[in-house]
């Protein structure tokens, strides 16, 4: 399965306006805390936002920041930017001033949609920026009055399928985040291949996501995928907790749960886990981080609902290797999604034999244009039709893939390779460990040694020594962490991923 976009192609046309033109304007598009919103209402609101952007002087191809919590304003702003031919820059709304200053300088955004309580950071940044002209505070009375007075109609700018549509950011786990420039065609392509082809999205689906919409993973499964078929998405603005997810499942009865391993563990560890009715779900997805097999087995035992582990990258926008409904193999990230091709190669780009670990190469119609202001990294990663990721994978003779971690998370310890993910999973099997991260730290002799940073369930003076022994008993001795540091929480990047660079500096 694949998708060929015409030369003139617009995401807003494809995912939103087409549903209204098909006569689905009265269908529910969004389930919010206090109401439902139809496709016709989303379209009218997006048109108002587009008109306000034109009034603010935003031109096609200019960047517009979205730093909003999930809700109607986020969706309207997103499609509003598309409609004017602008480029969406999705940011975590909780960024601090230093992070905001970096993104303002890097993106050269012309406008930013923000909420009250955060606008001062952006206004201060705008005063230092040569580019940011408009800070639009979506929940401020002045903005809402202007929005209500704006026209609910708009003629979309005729974008090209290869125009930039969204800047997706790398996790920035070891350095400054870099922007992956993705096109209009990419989002439609993966929606057809993975959203419809693998997940089998239909108009009867209701989606609920643990990750927020500023993650590309959630932008797909909890917005664009359901919108492509006239289905509906549940959106809530507050931070995600296991109690909140159980509450929303009980209230809205979603059919697709967009999940990540960290929350899967919290759901299963919750005292309320055994009393929850998840029978409304036809499947759940897992991505963003490795899914430990033991956790997957616990999910199956508790709920018996297909949990589809998969792998995707911002450079290909979304998931291109996945387990399938009714065809799930625990410990595997699945098979290649039809419409994509994957190779497993050595460092010289030669295919390795099945059963051997190598670099992941992938091609398909969702490949990005490259990294903004990162020519050398673009040349290394984007090679003709192929994107070469930093992921290490193994493929068996039947086409099933096993994830081996990020190449930059591999450590050479005592002359042997160590995958930090393996040690982290071992540590997290200990009942006193809530979360763990392992990084390489260079000692006084210039040698790299694994150090573990652990968020404990309950701390004790003996826990560090106990965890070192725990790893020694279960893995090869050279893999044990030479130091164990207990933390209240792990430092996070703007995308919520563990900031390994900061850990190395602790």
For each residue, the residues with C-beta under 8 A, 3 or more apart:
1: 192 193 196 197 338 339
2: 189 192 193 338 339 364 365
3: 185 188 189 191 192 193 339 365
4: 365
5: 9 161 184 185 188 189
6: 9 161
7: 160 161
8: 158 159 160 161
9: 5 6 13 14 159 160 161 184 185 188
10: 13 14 82 83 156 157 158 159 184
11: 14 15 79 82 159 165 184 187 188 224
12: 15 16 17 46 79 82 83 156
13: 9 10 16 17 18 156
14: 9 10 11 18 184 188 228
15: 11 12 18 19 79 187 188 191 224 227 228
16: 12 13 19 20 39 42 43 46 79 227
17: 12 13 20 21 43 156
18: 13 14 15 21 22
19: 15 16 22 24 25 27 29 39 227 230
20: 16 17 23 24 25 39 40 43
21: 17 18
22: 18 19 230
23: 20
24: 19 20 27 39 203 230
25: 19 20 38 39 40 43
26: 38 39 40
27: 19 24 38 39 203 230 232
28: 31 36 37 38 232
29: 19 37 38 39 41 42 226 227 232 233
30: 36 37 42 72 75 232 233 234 235
31: 28 36 206 232 233 234 235 252
32: 35 36 37 71 72 235 236
33: 236 237
34:
35: 32
36: 28 30 31 32 232
37: 28 29 30 32 41 42 45 72
38: 25 26 27 28 29 41 42
39: 16 19 20 24 25 26 27 29 42 43 227 230
40: 20 25 26 43 44
41: 29 37 38 44 45
42: 16 29 30 37 38 39 45 46 72 75 76 79
43: 16 17 20 25 39 40 46 47 79
44: 40 41 47 48 152 153
45: 37 41 42 48 49 72 75 76 147 152
46: 12 16 42 43 49 50 75 76 78 79 80 83 154
47: 43 44 50 51 80 83 150 151 152 153 154
48: 44 45 51 52 76 80 147 148 150 151 152
49: 45 46 52 53 76 77 79 80 81 147 150
50: 46 47 53 54 79 80 81 83 84 154 156
51: 47 48 54 55 150 151 154
52: 48 49 55 56 80 136 146 147 150
53: 49 50 56 58 64 80 81 84 86 111
54: 50 51 57 58 84
55: 51 52 146 150
56: 52 53 110 111 133 134 136
57: 54 110 133 134
58: 53 54 62 64 81 84 86 110 111 134
59: 62 84 85 86 110
60: 84 85 86 157 159
61: 85 86 87 163 164
62: 58 59 86 87 109 110 111
63: 86 87 88 89 107 108 109 110 167
64: 53 58 77 81 86 87 88 89 109 110 111 112 113
65: 89 91 103 104 107 109 111 112 113 114 122
66: 74 77 78 81 88 89 90 91 112 113 214
67: 91 92 93 95 100 112 113 114 115 118 122
68: 71 73 74 77 93 113 114 115 138
69: 74 93 115 212 237 238
70: 74 212 213 235 236 237
71: 32 68 74 75 235 236 237
72: 30 32 37 42 45 75 76 235
73: 68 76 77 113 115 138 139
74: 66 68 69 70 71 77 78 213 235
75: 30 42 45 46 71 72 78 79 213 223 235
76: 42 45 46 48 49 72 73 79 80
77: 49 64 66 68 73 74 80 81 113 138
78: 46 66 74 75 81 82 88 90 213 223
79: 11 12 15 16 42 43 46 49 50 75 76 82 83
80: 46 47 48 49 50 52 53 76 77 83 84
81: 49 50 53 58 64 66 77 78 84 86 87 88
82: 10 11 12 78 79 85 86 88 156 159 165 184
83: 10 12 46 47 50 79 80 154 156 157
84: 50 53 54 58 59 60 80 81 157
85: 59 60 61 82 156 157 158 159 163
86: 53 58 59 60 61 62 63 64 81 82 110
87: 61 62 63 64 81 164 165 166 167
88: 63 64 66 78 81 82 165 166 167
89: 63 64 65 66 103 107 109 166 167 179
90: 66 78 166 167 168 169 213 214 216 219
91: 65 66 67 95 100 103 214 494
92: 67 95 212 214 494 495 496
93: 67 68 69 114 115 118 214
94: 118
95: 67 91 92 99 100 103 121 494
96: 99 100 121
97: 100 101 121 124 125
98: 101 102
99: 95 96 102 103 494
100: 67 91 95 96 97 103 104 121 122 125
101: 97 98 104 105 125 128
102: 98 99 105 106 176 177
103: 65 89 91 95 99 100 106 107 109 177 494
104: 65 100 101 107 108 109 122 125 126 128 129 131 132
105: 101 102 108 129
106: 102 103 176 179 372 373
107: 63 65 89 103 104 167 179
108: 63 104 105 129 131
109: 62 63 64 65 89 103 104 112 131 132
110: 56 57 58 59 62 63 64 86 131 132 133 134
111: 53 56 58 62 64 65 132 133 134 135 136
112: 64 65 66 67 109 122 126 132 134 135 136
113: 64 65 66 67 68 73 77 136 138
114: 65 67 68 93 118 119 122 135 136 137 138
115: 67 68 69 73 93 118 119 137 138 139
116: 119 137 139 140
117:
118: 67 93 94 114 115 121 122
119: 114 115 116 122 123 135 137 140
120: 123 124
121: 95 96 97 100 118 124 125
122: 65 67 100 104 112 114 118 119 125 126 132 135
123: 119 120 126 127 135
124: 97 120 121 127 128
125: 97 100 101 104 121 122 128 129 132
126: 104 112 122 123 129 132 133 135
127: 123 124
128: 101 104 124 125
129: 104 105 108 125 126 132
130:
131: 104 108 109 110
132: 104 109 110 111 112 122 125 126 129 135
133: 56 57 110 111 126
134: 56 57 58 110 111 112
135: 111 112 114 119 122 123 126 132
136: 52 56 111 112 113 114 143
137: 114 115 116 119 140 142 143
138: 68 73 77 113 114 115 143 144 147
139: 73 115 116 143 144
140: 116 119 137 143 144
141: 144 145
142: 137 145 146
143: 136 137 138 139 140 146 147
144: 138 139 140 141 147 148
145: 141 142 148 149
146: 52 55 142 143 149 150
147: 45 48 49 52 138 143 144 150
148: 48 144 145
149: 145 146
150: 47 48 49 51 52 55 146 147
151: 47 48 51 154
152: 44 45 47 48
153: 44 47
154: 46 47 50 51 83 151
155:
156: 10 12 13 17 50 82 83 85 159
157: 10 60 83 84 85
158: 8 10 85
159: 8 9 10 11 60 82 85 156 163 165 184
160: 7 8 9 163 184
161: 5 6 7 8 9 183 184 185
162: 183 184 185 369
163: 61 85 159 160 183 184
164: 61 87 167 181 182 183 369
165: 11 82 87 88 159 182 183 184 186 187
166: 87 88 89 90 182 187 216 219
167: 63 87 88 89 90 107 164 179 180 181 182 372
168: 90 179 180 182 216 314 317 368
169: 90 172 177 178 179 180 314 494 495
170: 177 178 180 314
171: 177 493 495 497
172: 169 175 176 177 178 493 494 495 497 499
173: 493 497 498 499 500 501
174: 408 500 501
175: 172 501
176: 102 106 172
177: 102 103 169 170 171 172 493 494 495
178: 169 170 172 371 372 373 374 377
179: 89 106 107 167 168 169 371 372
180: 167 168 169 170 314 315 368 370 371
181: 164 167 368 369 370 371 372
182: 164 165 166 167 168 186 187 314 317 366 368 369
183: 161 162 163 164 165 186 368 369
184: 5 9 10 11 14 82 159 160 161 162 163 165 187 188
185: 3 5 9 161 162 188 189 365 366
186: 165 182 183 189 190 316 317 365 366 367 368
187: 11 15 165 166 182 184 190 191 220 224 317 366
188: 3 5 9 11 14 15 184 185 191 192 228
189: 2 3 5 185 186 192 193 339 364 365 366
190: 186 187 193 194 195 220 316 317 318 319 320 364 366
191: 3 15 187 188 194 195 196 220 224 225 228
192: 1 2 3 188 189 195 196 197 339
193: 1 2 3 189 190 196 197 198 320 337 338 339 340 364 365 366
194: 190 191 197 198 199 220 318 319 320 322 337 339
195: 190 191 192 198 199 201 220 221 224 225 228
196: 1 191 192 193 199 200 201 225 228 229
197: 1 192 193 194 200 337 338 339
198: 193 194 195 308 319 322 324 325 337
199: 194 195 196 221 225 256 283 285 308 325
200: 196 197 325
201: 195 196 205 225 226 228 229 231 256
202: 205 229 231
203: 24 27 229 230 231
204: 231 255
205: 201 202 226 229 231 232 255 256 282
206: 31 226 231 232 233 234 252 253 254 255 256
207: 221 222 225 226 231 232 233 234 254 255 256 257 258
208: 222 233 234 245 248 249 252 254 256 257 258
209: 212 213 218 221 222 233 234 257 258
210: 218 240 245 257 258 259 260 263
211: 215 217 218 222 240 258 260 288 496
212: 69 70 92 209 215 218 240
213: 70 74 75 78 90 209 218 219 222 223 235
214: 66 90 91 92 93 218 219 495
215: 211 212 218 219 288 495 496
216: 90 166 168 219 220 314 317 318
217: 211 220 221 258 287 288 312 318 319
218: 209 210 211 212 213 214 215 221 222 223 258
219: 90 166 213 214 215 216 222 223 224
220: 187 190 191 194 195 216 217 223 224 225 317 318 319
221: 195 199 207 209 217 218 225 226 256 258 285
222: 207 208 209 211 213 218 219 225 226 233 234 235 258
223: 75 78 213 218 219 220 226 227 233
224: 11 15 187 191 195 219 220 227 228
225: 191 195 196 199 201 207 220 221 222 228 229 231
226: 29 201 205 206 207 221 222 223 229 231 232 233
227: 15 16 19 29 39 223 224 230 231 233
228: 14 15 188 191 195 196 201 224 225
229: 196 201 202 203 205 225 226
230: 19 22 24 27 39 203 227
231: 201 202 203 204 205 206 207 225 226 227
232: 27 28 29 30 31 36 205 206 207 226
233: 29 30 31 206 207 208 209 222 223 226 227
234: 30 31 206 207 208 209 222 248 252 254
235: 30 31 32 70 71 72 74 75 213 222
236: 32 33 70 71 244 248
237: 33 69 70 71
238: 69 244
239: 244
240: 210 211 212 244 245 263
241: 244 245 266
242: 245 246 263 266 267 269 270 272
243: 246 247 270 272
244: 236 238 239 240 241 247 248
245: 208 210 240 241 242 248 249 257 263 267
246: 242 243 249 250 267 270 272 276
247: 243 244 250 251
248: 208 234 236 244 245 251 252 254
249: 208 245 246 252 253 254 257 276 278 280 281
250: 246 247 253 276 277
251: 247 248
252: 31 206 208 234 248 249
253: 206 249 250 280
254: 206 207 208 234 248 249 257 280 281
255: 204 205 206 207 280 281 282 283
256: 199 201 205 206 207 208 221 281 282 283 284 285
257: 207 208 209 210 245 249 254 278 281 283 284 285
258: 207 208 209 210 211 217 218 221 222 284 285
259: 210 263 264 284 285 286 307
260: 210 211 263 264 286 287 288 289
261: 264 265 286 288 289 290 291 292 295
262: 265 266 289 435
263: 210 240 242 245 259 260 266 267
264: 259 260 261 267 268 286 291 295 299 307
265: 261 262 268 269 295 428
266: 241 242 262 263 269 270
267: 242 245 246 263 264 270 273
268: 264 265 273 295 298 299 302
269: 242 265 266 273
270: 242 243 246 266 267 273
271:
272: 242 243 246 275 276
273: 267 268 269 270 276 302
274: 302
275: 272
276: 246 249 250 272 273
277: 250 280
278: 249 257 281 303 305
279:
280: 249 253 254 255 277
281: 249 254 255 256 257 278 284 303 305
282: 205 255 256 305 306 325
283: 199 255 256 257 305 306 307 308 325
284: 256 257 258 259 281 299 305 306 307 308
285: 199 221 256 257 258 259 307 308 309 310 319
286: 259 260 261 264 291 296 307 308 309 310
287: 217 260 309 310 311 312 319
288: 211 215 217 260 261 497
289: 260 261 262 497
290: 261 403 405 421 425
291: 261 264 286 295 296 307 309
292: 261 295 296 425 428 429
293: 296 297 330 331
294: 297 298 425 429
295: 261 264 265 268 291 292 298 299
296: 286 291 292 293 299 300 307 309 330 331
297: 293 294 300 301 330
298: 268 294 295 301 302
299: 264 268 284 295 296 302 303 305 307
300: 296 297 303 304 307 330
301: 297 298 304
302: 268 273 274 298 299
303: 278 281 299 300
304: 300 301
305: 278 281 282 283 284 299
306: 282 283 284 323 325 326 328
307: 259 264 283 284 285 286 291 296 299 300 323 328
308: 198 199 283 284 285 286 322 323 324 325 328 334
309: 285 286 287 291 296 322 323 328 332 333 334
310: 285 286 287 319 321 322 323 333 334
311: 287 319 320 321 322 333 334 360 391 393 401 403
312: 217 287 316 317 318 319 320 321
313: 316 317 362 387 389 391
314: 168 169 170 180 182 216 317 368
315: 180 367 368 381 382 387 389
316: 186 190 312 313 320 340 362 364 366 367 368 387
317: 168 182 186 187 190 216 220 312 313 314 366 368
318: 190 194 216 217 220 312 366
319: 190 194 198 217 220 285 287 310 311 312 322 337
320: 190 193 194 311 312 316 336 337 340 342 362 364 366
321: 310 311 312 333 334 335 336 337 340 342 393 401
322: 194 198 308 309 310 311 319 333 334 335 337
323: 306 307 308 309 310 327 328 329 332 333 334 335
324: 198 308 327 328 334 335
325: 198 199 200 282 283 306 308 328
326: 306
327: 323 324
328: 306 307 308 309 323 324 325 334
329: 323 332 334 400
330: 293 296 297 300
331: 293 296 402
332: 309 323 329 400 401 402
333: 309 310 311 321 322 323 393 401 402 403
334: 308 309 310 311 321 322 323 324 328 329 400 401
335: 321 322 323 324 399 400 401
336: 320 321 340 341 342 399 401
337: 193 194 197 198 319 320 321 322 340
338: 1 2 193 197
339: 1 2 3 189 192 193 194 197 364 365
340: 193 316 320 321 336 337 362 363 364 366
341: 336 362 363 364
342: 320 321 336 360 361 362 395 401
343: 351 360 361 362 386
344: 351 352 356 357 358 359 360 361 393 394 395
345: 348 349 350 351 352 358 359 361 388
346: 349 350 352 358 359
347: 359
348: 345
349: 345 346 361 383 388
350: 345 346
351: 343 344 345 358
352: 344 345 346 356 357 358
353: 356
354: 395 396 397
355: 394 395 396 397
356: 344 352 353 394
357: 344 352 392 393 394 404
358: 344 345 346 351 352 392 393 394
359: 344 345 346 347 388 389 390 391 392 407
360: 311 342 343 344 388 389 391 392 393
361: 342 343 344 345 349 383 386 387 388 389
362: 313 316 320 340 341 342 343 386 387 389
363: 340 341 367 385 386 387
364: 2 189 190 193 316 320 339 340 341 367
365: 2 3 4 185 186 189 193 339
366: 182 185 186 187 189 190 193 316 317 318 320 340
367: 186 315 316 363 364 382 385 387
368: 168 180 181 182 183 186 314 315 316 317 382 387
369: 162 164 181 182 183
370: 180 181 374 378 381 382
371: 178 179 180 181 374 377 378 381
372: 106 167 178 179 181
373: 106 178
374: 178 370 371 377 378
375: 378 379
376: 379 380
377: 178 371 374 380 381
378: 370 371 374 375 381 382
379: 375 376 382
380: 376 377 388
381: 315 370 371 377 378 387 388 389
382: 315 367 368 370 378 379 386 387 388
383: 349 361 386 387 388
384:
385: 363 367
386: 343 361 362 363 382 383
387: 313 315 316 361 362 363 367 368 381 382 383
388: 345 349 359 360 361 380 381 382 383
389: 313 315 359 360 361 362 381
390: 359 406 407 408
391: 311 313 359 360 403 404 405 406 407
392: 357 358 359 360 403 404 405 406 407 410
393: 311 321 333 344 357 358 360 401 402 403 404
394: 344 355 356 357 358 401 402 404
395: 342 344 354 355 399 400 401 402
396: 354 355 399 400 402
397: 354 355
398:
399: 335 336 395 396
400: 329 332 334 335 395 396
401: 311 321 332 333 334 335 336 342 393 394 395
402: 331 332 333 393 394 395 396
403: 290 311 333 391 392 393
404: 357 391 392 393 394 419
405: 290 391 392 409 410 419 420 421 422
406: 390 391 392 409 410
407: 359 390 391 392 410
408: 174 390
409: 405 406 419 420 421 500
410: 392 405 406 407 417 418 419 420
411: 417 418 420 440 448 450
412: 415 416 417 418 448
413: 416 417 418 440 448 449 450 478 479
414: 478
415: 412
416: 412 413 478
417: 410 411 412 413
418: 410 411 412 413 422 423 450 478 479
419: 404 405 409 410 422 423
420: 405 409 410 411 423 424 437 438 439 440 450
421: 290 405 409 424 425
422: 405 418 419 425 426 475 479
423: 418 419 420 426 427 436 438 450 452 471 475 479 480 481
424: 420 421 427 428 436 437 438 452
425: 290 292 294 421 422 428 429
426: 422 423 429 470 471 474 475
427: 423 424 430 433 436 438 452 454 467 470 471 481
428: 265 292 424 425 433 435 436
429: 292 294 425 426 433 474
430: 427 433 466 467 470
431: 457
432: 456 457 458 460 463 466 467
433: 427 428 429 430 436 454 455 456 457 467
434: 455 456 457
435: 262 428 454 455 490
436: 423 424 427 428 433 452 453 454 455
437: 420 424 452 453 490 498 500 503
438: 420 423 424 427 450 451 452 453 481
439: 420 450 451 453 500 503 504
440: 411 413 420 448 449 450 451 504
441: 448 449 450 451 483 504
442: 446 447 448 449
443: 446 447 448 449 482
444:
445:
446: 442 443
447: 442 443
448: 411 412 413 440 441 442 443
449: 413 440 441 442 443 482 483
450: 411 413 418 420 423 438 439 440 441 479 480 481 482
451: 438 439 440 441 481 482 483 484 485 503
452: 423 424 427 436 437 438 467 481 483 484 485
453: 436 437 438 439 484 485 487 490 503 506
454: 427 433 435 436 463 467 484 485 486 487
455: 433 434 435 436 486 487 488 489 490
456: 432 433 434 459 460 463 486
457: 431 432 433 434
458: 432
459: 456 463 486
460: 432 456 463
461:
462: 465 466
463: 432 454 456 459 460 466 467 484 486
464: 467 468 483 484 485 486
465: 462 468 469 484
466: 430 432 462 463 469 470
467: 427 430 432 433 452 454 463 464 470 471 481 484
468: 464 465 471 472 480 481 484
469: 465 466 472 473
470: 426 427 430 466 467 473 474
471: 423 426 427 467 468 474 475 479 480 481
472: 468 469 475 477 480
473: 469 470
474: 426 429 470 471
475: 422 423 426 471 472 479 480
476: 479
477: 472 480
478: 413 414 416 418
479: 413 418 422 423 450 471 475 476
480: 423 450 468 471 472 475 477
481: 423 427 438 450 451 452 467 468 471 484
482: 443 449 450 451
483: 441 449 451 452 464
484: 451 452 453 454 463 464 465 467 468 481
485: 451 452 453 454 464 506
486: 454 455 456 459 463 464
487: 453 454 455 490
488: 455
489: 455
490: 435 437 453 455 487 498 499 503
491: 498 499 502 503
492: 495 496 497 498 499
493: 171 172 173 177 496 497 498 499
494: 91 92 95 99 103 169 172 177
495: 92 169 171 172 177 214 215 492
496: 92 211 215 492 493
497: 171 172 173 288 289 492 493
498: 173 437 490 491 492 493 503
499: 172 173 490 491 492 493 502 503
500: 173 174 409 437 439 503 504
501: 173 174 175 504 505
502: 491 499 505 506
503: 437 439 451 453 490 491 498 499 500 506
504: 439 440 441 500 501
505: 501 502
506: 453 485 502 503
